[in-house]
């Protein structure tokens, strides 16, 4: 029954769902819309009845006793019970599953995202899977925007990109989100994720993409979004160039992702050879 009600979300013009948890979010949106539709129709009918029944031509004198029935009170109780069900039965368990029950570090792909006006800096741990240290004194907006210390343990093979994120399909991804300056908000609509980036805090959140970029582009052919892949949007007004704080996500197959990692490792090696 709940899934049937939740299927209403398929007719609301939502972005294509490309994450494993997305159907739960969509079901919640669908159920809430049913509640809003019920309230809109119910209270609309009540308003029409009240206006017709108590118009001055029928009631020339004021009735100071008012309505004696308790139908509206019962209706309010019903709405409260349904809203409590949405909150306690669906919303809180969903929030707990996605925000507080973090996966095991061994079973997840780790990435750091450092937001700044007006770009997304994306830090990958390299082949060893361990992040190297970062140091604010090493930050250089042109050559090292995240302040990566390559001399630190595990830092030699780390690399970063700006506004370009690559992820493997069907693999849990843990993003550690922070900000260098003001509050930003990291959002990928198709992945049904949005998280504020707060200065001074590192906030983890995770999701599992289940549709490659190639499949997504194929699915949106013939629509207004044809040719446009996954985008990272800043959902928090963060300054006068907020409108251009946009990134792009490429969801690869395991083979494509492994090849991309190899390319990044080769570029790091070439940089080291050039420095020598």
N, C-alpha and C positions, 0 to 999 in steps of 0.2 A: 504493500500500500504506500509506504513512504517513498520507495523508488518510483512508483507510478506518479505520485504528486511531484516528485523532484524532476521528472522528465519535462516539466513545463519549461525548464531552463533551456531546452533545445530550441525553443521558439522565441527566445528573448534577444537574439542577435549577439550572444557572447562569442568571444574569440574561440577558435578551435582549441580543444583541450589537448595538451601535449605532455601532461605529467600524470604519474600514476595516481596521485591523490586528487586530481582535478575533478573527478566525478563526484566526490564527496562535497567539494565546494559548490559545484553546480547544483547538486541535489538540494543543498541548504538554500541556495538562492531561489530555486524553484518553489520550495515549500513556503518561504517567506513571501513570495509573490502571490501564492494562493491565499495566504492569510490577509495580505493587503487587499486583494480582490474581494474577499469575503467581507472585510470591514467596509470597503468602499460601497459595495452593493447594499449591505445591510443597513449602514447608517444613512445611505442615500434614500432608501425606502422609508426608513423611520422619519427622516426629515419631511418627506412628501406627505406622509400620513399625518404628522403633527401639524403641518401648515394647513392641510385640508380640514382636519377635524376641529382645530381650535381657531379657525378664522373668525373674525369679528362678526360676520353676518350670521353665524350660527351661535356664537357666544357673545351677545351684546354686553353682558356683565362679566366681570372678572371672577374666575373660580379660584378662591384662595386655598382650597384644599388640594388642587392639582390632581395628577394621576395617582390612583390608588393601587394599581397593579405593580408587580415587581418583575415584569418581563425584561425591561432594560437592565435591571440589576443582575438578573440571571445571565443575560448576554455578556455583561461585563465580566462576570465570574468565568464564563466560558473562554473569553479572550485571554484573561489572565492565566488560566490553566494551560491554554495552548501555547502562550508565550513562554511560560515556565518550562513546558516540554521542549520547545525549541532551544531554550538556553541550557537547561540541565541535561536533557536527553541527547541533544545533538551538538550544540555549539561548544560547550565546555569540553566534552570528550574529544571533539575534532581539534580544538585548540591544544589540548594536552598532547594529543598524538603528534601534532605538527610542530609544537613549540617547546615542549618540556621533556618529551621522551626522545632524547637524542640517540642516534645509532652508535654502534661500536666503531671506534676509530679505524679498526682493521677492515671494516666492511664498507668504507665510504671514501669517495674521492675528495680530497681536501683542496680548497682554493681560498685565497684571501682576496677581498675586494676592498680597495681603499678609495673612497670617493673624495673628490675635490671640485672646486669651481674651475672648470665645468667639464669634468672628465671622469671616467672610471678606470682606475689603475688595477690591473688584475695580476696577482702574484701566484705563480705556480711553484710547487716544491721540487720539481725536477725528478730525476730517475730514482733517487733514494726515498722519495715520499716524505721527506722531512724539510720543514721550512728553515732557511737560514735566518739569522738575526737581521733586524733593520735598525738603523740609527738615524735620528733626525738630523745629525750633523752631516750626514752623507747625502742628504736630499739635494738633488739638482734637477730642476724641472725639465731639462733637455736630455740629460744622460742617465739620470737615476731618480725618477720621481717618487719612488717608494723608499729611498734610502737603504737599499740592499747592501749588506756587508758581505762581500764574497769571500772575505778571509775568515769569516765565522764558520764554526762547524755546520756542515750540511748546506752552506750557502753557495758553494762553488758551482753547483749544477742548477741552482734556481734561475728562473727567468720570469719576465713580466711582459705584459702587453697593455696597450691603452685602447680602450673602447672595443676590443676584440676578444671575445671569450670563446674557447673551444671546450666542448664537453662530450664524453662518450654516451651513447644511448643506452638505456636500461641499466644505468649504474647510478647508485645513490651519490649525490653530490652534497657536500657540506661546505657552505660558504661562510667565511668569517668576515663580517662586514664592519668597517670602521670609516671614519671621516677625518680628513686633514684640517677642515676648517669649520663649515657650518653644517646644519642638519640637512641631509639629503634623504631620498627614499628610493631604494632599489626595487624595481618591479619588472617582471616579465609576464605580461597578461596571459599568454598561452600556457605558461607553466603554473598559473594561479598562485604566484608568489608576490609578496610586497613586504618590504621590511625597511624601517627607518634606519639611517646611519647616523649615530649620535657621536659628536666629538667626545673623545676621552673614553669611549666604550668600544669593545669588540663584541659584536652580537652574532652568534651562530644560528643558522637556519639551514634546512636541507630539503631536498626534493629529488625525484627521479624522473628525468626526461624519458619519454617512451616513443618519441617520433623524431626521426632524423630530419635535418633541414631539407634534404632532397625530397623526402616523402611529404613534408609540410608544403614545400613549394608546388609540388604536384597536386596537392589537395586544394590549394587556393587558386588554381588556374581558372580563369573566367570570372573571378571576383575582382572587387575594387583593389584588393591587396595583392594582386598577381605580381610576382617577381620580388616581393618584399619579404625577407626572412624574419627570424625572431629578433626583436629589438629589446634593449634594456632602456627603460624610461625612468627618468627621475620624477617621482610623483610628489615632490615637495618643492615649493617655490624657494629657490636657493640663491637668487641673485638676478642681475640684469641680463644674464645670458643663459638663464635656466632653460630656455626653449631649445637650445642646441646641445644640452647635456644628454647625449644619446649614445648608446653602445649597441653592439650587434653580437648575437650568439650563434655559433655554428654547432649543431649537434651531429657528431660523426658516428660512423660505425666503429667498432673496436679496431678494425684494421686501419681505417682512416685516421683515427685518433693516435694510434701508435706511430703511424708514419709522420703525423704532424709533430709529435713529441721528438721524434728523431731529427726532424728538420731544425727544431729549436735548439737541440743539443749541439748540432753541427754549427749553428750560428754562434753559440757561446764559445765553442772551440776556436772558430775563426777569429772572434774578437780577442781571445787570449793570445792567439798567435800574432795578431796585429800589434797588440800591446808589447809583446816581446820584441 
